[in-house]
Amino acid sequence: ELLRTLFGIVPADSPAEAWDKLKREVQRLRPDLAQFAPLLGNLLSLRSDQDASLRSLDAKAQRERLTETLVGVLHAAAAEQPPLLLFEDLHWTDGPSLEVLSSVLGRPDSPFLVCLTSRNEARPAEFSGLRPSLSLRVG
């Protein structure tokens, strides 16, 4: 949902319209990462014009490029308008998503105000290097 909002993708958009919006916004925010826009398209289940150089990457390299692109685009968008990110039920989040979130938040210049909610008291291992500004326990 975060990416769909960022790219201005609405439910009424056709897949082609959604892909065009994604491509345009990545090109505007981070032209140096535009070649990796198809990886974001895959994340949103959009058919994209993925070139041979991306198809030749192994799964690990694709995931690293996806994370790099996602972090770069989110930080570029946040430079225009600092966002509040709310992630509810973090205890249901999968490992790769936690790794990406940790990468977004772990940069020293991270401009995000983030609220994470979870039923688990233990912090995810992916966040071990991050120190919360405020932590609340609700009984």
C-alpha positions as CSV (number, residue, x, y, z in Angstrom):
1,E,0.0,0.0,0.0
2,L,2.9,2.3,0.8
3,L,4.3,2.0,-2.7
4,R,1.0,2.3,-4.4
5,T,0.4,5.5,-2.6
6,L,3.9,6.8,-3.4
7,F,3.5,6.1,-7.1
8,G,-0.1,7.5,-7.2
9,I,-1.5,4.1,-8.2
10,V,-5.3,3.8,-7.6
11,P,-7.5,0.7,-7.8
12,A,-9.1,2.0,-11.0
13,D,-5.8,2.0,-12.8
14,S,-5.1,-0.7,-15.4
15,P,-1.9,-2.7,-14.9
16,A,-0.4,-0.7,-17.8
17,E,-1.4,2.7,-16.2
18,A,0.0,1.5,-12.9
19,W,3.3,0.5,-14.5
20,D,3.6,3.8,-16.3
21,K,3.0,5.7,-13.0
22,L,5.6,3.6,-11.2
23,K,8.2,4.1,-14.0
24,R,7.6,7.9,-14.2
25,E,7.9,8.4,-10.5
26,V,11.1,6.3,-10.1
27,Q,12.6,8.3,-13.1
28,R,11.6,11.6,-11.4
29,L,12.8,10.7,-7.9
30,R,15.9,8.7,-8.7
31,P,16.8,8.6,-12.4
32,D,20.0,6.6,-11.5
33,L,17.8,3.7,-10.3
34,A,15.2,3.8,-13.2
35,Q,16.7,0.6,-14.7
36,F,15.7,-1.2,-11.6
37,A,12.0,0.0,-11.7
38,P,10.9,-3.5,-13.0
39,L,11.9,-5.0,-9.7
40,L,9.5,-2.7,-7.9
41,G,6.9,-3.6,-10.6
42,N,7.4,-7.3,-9.7
43,L,6.9,-6.4,-6.0
44,L,3.5,-4.9,-6.9
45,S,2.6,-7.8,-9.3
46,L,2.8,-5.5,-12.4
47,R,4.1,-6.8,-15.7
48,S,7.1,-4.8,-16.6
49,D,9.6,-4.4,-19.4
50,Q,12.4,-6.1,-17.6
51,D,15.6,-6.1,-19.6
52,A,18.1,-9.0,-20.0
53,S,20.5,-7.5,-17.5
54,L,17.9,-7.8,-14.7
55,R,16.8,-11.3,-15.8
56,S,20.4,-12.4,-15.6
57,L,20.7,-11.5,-11.9
58,D,20.4,-14.4,-9.5
59,A,17.8,-14.2,-6.7
60,K,20.1,-12.8,-4.1
61,A,21.4,-10.0,-6.4
62,Q,17.8,-9.2,-7.5
63,R,16.8,-8.9,-3.8
64,E,19.8,-6.6,-3.1
65,R,19.0,-4.4,-6.0
66,L,15.3,-4.3,-5.0
67,T,16.2,-3.2,-1.5
68,E,18.7,-0.6,-2.8
69,T,16.1,0.7,-5.2
70,L,13.3,0.7,-2.7
71,V,15.4,2.5,0.0
72,G,16.7,5.0,-2.6
73,V,13.2,5.9,-3.9
74,L,11.7,6.1,-0.4
75,H,14.4,8.4,0.8
76,A,14.1,10.6,-2.3
77,A,10.4,10.9,-1.7
78,A,10.9,11.7,2.0
79,A,13.3,14.5,1.1
80,E,10.3,16.2,-0.6
81,Q,7.8,15.6,2.1
82,P,8.9,13.8,5.4
83,P,6.4,11.0,6.0
84,L,5.0,9.2,9.0
85,L,5.1,5.5,8.4
86,L,2.8,3.3,10.4
87,F,3.3,-0.5,10.4
88,E,0.8,-2.4,12.4
89,D,1.1,-6.0,13.5
90,L,4.8,-6.2,12.9
91,H,4.7,-9.7,14.4
92,W,3.1,-10.9,11.1
93,T,5.8,-9.5,8.9
94,D,8.0,-11.8,6.9
95,G,11.8,-11.8,7.2
96,P,12.6,-10.1,3.8
97,S,10.1,-7.3,4.6
98,L,11.7,-6.7,8.0
99,E,15.1,-6.6,6.3
100,V,13.9,-3.9,3.8
101,L,12.3,-1.9,6.6
102,S,15.5,-2.1,8.6
103,S,17.5,-0.9,5.6
104,V,15.1,2.1,5.2
105,L,15.3,3.0,8.9
106,G,18.9,2.1,9.5
107,R,20.4,5.0,7.4
108,P,21.8,7.7,9.7
109,D,20.1,10.4,7.5
110,S,16.7,8.6,7.7
111,P,14.0,11.3,7.7
112,F,11.1,9.0,8.6
113,L,8.9,9.2,11.7
114,V,7.9,5.6,12.1
115,C,5.4,3.9,14.4
116,L,5.6,0.1,14.7
117,T,3.1,-2.0,16.6
118,S,3.6,-5.6,17.6
119,R,2.1,-8.1,20.1
120,N,5.6,-9.5,20.7
121,E,7.7,-7.8,23.3
122,A,11.0,-8.9,21.7
123,R,12.3,-6.8,18.9
124,P,12.9,-8.5,15.6
125,A,16.5,-9.5,15.0
126,E,16.6,-7.3,11.9
127,F,16.1,-4.3,14.2
128,S,18.9,-5.2,16.7
129,G,21.0,-2.2,15.5
130,L,18.2,0.3,15.7
131,R,17.4,2.1,18.9
132,P,13.9,3.4,19.3
133,S,13.3,7.0,20.3
134,L,10.3,5.9,22.3
135,S,9.0,2.5,23.2
136,L,5.6,2.0,24.8
137,R,4.3,-1.1,26.4
138,V,0.6,-1.5,26.7
139,G,-0.7,-3.9,29.2
